[in-house]
């Protein structure tokens, strides 16, 4: 696969783990969404009782690469199936 930049590639590789990740979601037959996601803990980790609301996973739908600025839908139009990790999206 040809990546737009090392930042996007590295964050795609980290998707699903603690920290930031990028991927495509095409769940329910919707138009593909490019997602920048943050996970507060690794999968399977027991969440500490904080006594306050805590967001464990946050998704932000993006149109441009946060690292190089390329328009994602245009750059990756032939690679959407390879980038699809719909199961990682919040609610999915």
N, C-alpha and C positions, 0 to 999 in steps of 0.2 A: 504494500500500500504506500502511496505517496502522501506524506503528511505535510500540512501547511507550515509547521514549525515544530521544534523540539518540545516547546511548552505544551502544545496540544497533544502531541504523541505521549509524552510522559504522564500527563494527567489522564489520558485514556487508559493507559496501562494501570493506573492506580484506582480506577473506578471500582467502587464496591468496598474499598478499604477505608480506614480512618484517614481523614484529611479531605483534600479536594480531588475531584475526578470529573472527567468529561465523557459524554457518550450521547448516542442518539436513542430516542424513544419513539416507537411507531405503534404503540399499543392501541387496540380497538380500531385499527384501520385508519387512524387519524393521520394527518400530514406529519411527516417526520419533524421532531423537535430536537434541537441541540440543547443539551442540558449541562450546566455547570453545577455540580453537586458537592455539598460538604457533609461529611459524616463525623459526628463527635466521638464515636467509639468504634472499635473494630467489631465486625460481626461476631456474635456469640459471647461477647463480653457482658458480664452482669452490670447493669446500670446502677450507679451509686444513688442512694436516696438523698436528694439535695434539699427536699422540702420546698423547692421552687420549681416552676415550670422549666423544662429543659428540652430544647429542640435537638433530637438525635440525628435527624437527616433533613437537609434543606435543599430544595431544587430551585434553580433559576434558569429560565429559558433564555437562551442567547441567540443572536443572529450573526455576531461577528466574533472571531477568535480574540480572547482577552490578551493574548501575547503578541500576535502579529497583525491583527486587524482585518484579516481576510474575511470575505462574506462566506460563511460556512456552507450554506445550502448550494451555492454555486461551485465551490471548490470540491466538495465531497459528493456531488450529485450522482456519481457512478459507484460510490462506495458505501451507500447508506446501509445495505444489508450487513456489511462487515462491521459497521459501527453500532449496530442495533443491540442495545442491552436494556430493552424495555423493562425487564424484571427488576432493574435497580431503581427505577423511577419511584418517587413517593407515591404510594397508593397502587403500585403496580408490581 
